[in-house]
Structures are given as C-alpha cells and as structure tokens.
Amino acid sequence: MSAASIVRWFTPAPDSGVADDLRRGKSPWADSVHLLWSLWIFVTPLFDNGVHGYTRTWLWFTLGSYPLFLLLFAKIQLAPQRTAYLYAWAMAVLCFALLRWYPSGLSYFVYACVMLNHCRMPLRTQLVQLVLLNAAMLGLAWWIGYPTSVLVIMPASVIVISVIMLVERINKEKDAALRLSQDEVRRLAVLAERERIGRDLHDLLGHTLSLVTLKSELARKLALADPPRAQREMEEVERVSRHALAEVRAAVTGMRRSDLAAELVSARLMLEASNIAFDTVMPAVLDLSAEIEASLALVLREAVTNIHRHARATVACVVFSRETESFHMRISDNGRGGLAAHGNGISGMRERVRALGGTLAIDSPARRGTTLDVEVPVRTASKSAAAGMRLAPALAGLEGGA
C-alpha cells in the first residue's frame, strides 16, 4: 500500500465524527479516552486461573487482535457515519472468531455494541442491530460452554453502557440544534435590522433628495433668467439639506443606542450557549430616559461578559426594580467570586453609573458568586408633569405683569 493510499485511508470523511469534532473546535483525539476501557483486555486473565490465564496463547492472540481492534476503532471515527456501523460489526466478528480461545475478546464485543452510537442510523435500526449482536454472542458463548454468569453479565453491561452513550448522543444532537437555532436567531436579527435601516433611510432621504434634485434643477434654469429667485431656491436647498443631515445624525444615534430588552436577549443567548442558566425579572414598564437606558444596557453587557468569561458560574440572574425616584438593577451569579473591585471592566461600569448620578455596589466573596447592585436616580413623567402644573400659574402671573 502506497503512502497516498494510507493518507486517504486515514483522512476523515466530511460527515465523520472526527470532522464534526473539528468543526466544533473539539480535539479529534477527545473520543480516544474511551480506549481506556480496553484495559479489560489485559485484566480479564486475572479472573481465570485455568487454561485462559496469561498464557502464550493469550499473548499471541492479543498481539494479533489488539492492533486490528485499534484500527477498527479509528475507522469508526473517520468513516462516513452512514457506513461506520460496518466497522462496529467487524469488531463483533473479531470477537466471535476468537471467542473459543480468547475470553479477553469479549471486550471487542462490548466496543462493537457501544460504537453503534457513533453511527448515523434511526434509533429503531440501532436497537435491532444491538439485539442481533447480543443474540449472536449469547448463542455462540452458550454453544462454546461459557459460564452462566458471563451470559448474564455481558448483555446487561452492554445495555447499560449503550443507554448511557445513547443519552450522551441525544444531548450532543440537542446542543448542536441549539447552536444552529441561536445562529439562525442572530442571522434573522441582523437581517431584520438591515431591513429596518433600509426603510428608515428611504423614508428619511427619499423625499428630501427628490426635493433637493428638483430645486437644484430649477435654480440651474433660473440662474441666468432670474438670479434672485435662483438664489432663493439654492438657499432653500441648503435649508433642506441641513435638515436632512440633522435627521440622519439623529437616526444613526438611535441605531447605535443600546436598550435593556435587546441586551437581555443577547445575554440569554451568550450565557445559555455556555450552559449557564439565565433568569430575569423586569417590571412591566421601565419608563426610563434614552440616556439612562443606554448606559444601563452597556453596564449589563459588561457584567454579562464577565460572567461568561471569568465567573465559571452555572446560574445567572438579572433583576430590575423601579421606585418613585430611583431605578435598581441587580446582576448576580453563583460563580467563583473574588471579583476585583477596580478592574478595567468594573472601572468602566462605575464611571457610567457615576455619570448618571448613581451608585454601584459589588459583593464578591471567594467561591460564593458575585452580585452587582446598580441604583440610579430617575424622574417619572408624572412628577415632571406635576412640577409643570405648579409652575404654570407663576408663569401666567409673570406674563400678566409683563
């Protein structure tokens, strides 16, 4: 066999388990940890002091079969998932061929049943193959004369291990589906935002640019026939252009501004993707100014980023509460704690809160999680209206006196 053939033989198929691990940023050698169970091949002779102990026959069978087993194990990881089951059956055939003289080969049978979980097939097909493999093993072992304990323990062990591996595979598929759904949510959010920006720009600039074009054409035509009117038209073009520029700047400012609802959605996506349970409590009506909400959203973003990167938490919670003259935000997690009170991220959050006239308190004992309490003063719309009503008579009096 040439070197090129060997390379092709060990090149992972696009839909193989190794290729899937590489796409998810996982080491292709991670599943090799399951080979530790193959130590039973070398331990089994300890339980047989008769003809099947550590004999020369056992040694030759081990030297001849174990490398073949490792090759089949690797091919299950590298082969297309629709055909990987053939290598699992090959493991079972290896066990059946050696079963009369080599009890350690029962470990190959266990691997054959368990590795079916690495093959892409319907659950019913997998169960049928598992039953067929166990029936073949039981019939052959009974015919050879294996003890009853082996005939009971082997199928039970295989079923338990297969169920555990099946649950792991189902959870892996659910995680993959969750990542796909999160990517789709992000893609749709970006698409919706692009469409919204396009509509806003069309509404803002479509009429204005058409008006500027018409007036510019009119001014060009009047430049020689009626210069004063042409000048007035150009002054009108300048006024409309300045107004459009102000509207565009206001729109861009609004596009850049963050809000708490959007940050909560981003926080949930980020934390749940990291297997951190996320919960939030928010009042029905926030009634916050755009400046306050944008600053609090940035504080929330920084805090959630710290939880994601450094906290090693399993649960995070954000609670909002509103009082008459203040708004309170509490961000907590059950991570390792010990948060530095003067890090760059904390300093930035303090500055934002201080600019709003508020306070930021941190409670972060080691190994007991972290809690950030943010409190900022607010003025309700009703209070502002009441103040305006109280000032109205005084203003009326001043106007009358004038």
Secondary structure by P-SEA (a helix, b strand, c coil): ccaaaaaaaaccccccaaaaaaaacccccccccccccccccccccccccccccccaaaaaaaaacaaaaaaaaaaaaccccccaaaaaaaaaaaaaaaccccccaaaaaaaaaaacccccccaaaaaaaaaaaaaaaaaaaaaaccccccccaaaaaaaaaaaaaaaaaaaaaaaaaaaaaaaaaaaaaaaaaaaaaaaaaaaacaaaaaaaaaaaaaaaaaccccaaaaaaaaaaaaaaaaaaaaaaaaaaaaaacccaaaaaaaaaaaaaaacbbbbbcccccccccaaaaaaaaaaaaaaaaaaaccccccbbbbbbbbcccbbbbbbbbccccccccccaaaaaaaaaaaaacbbbbbbbccccbbbbbbbbbbbcaaaaaaaaaaaaaaaaaaaaac
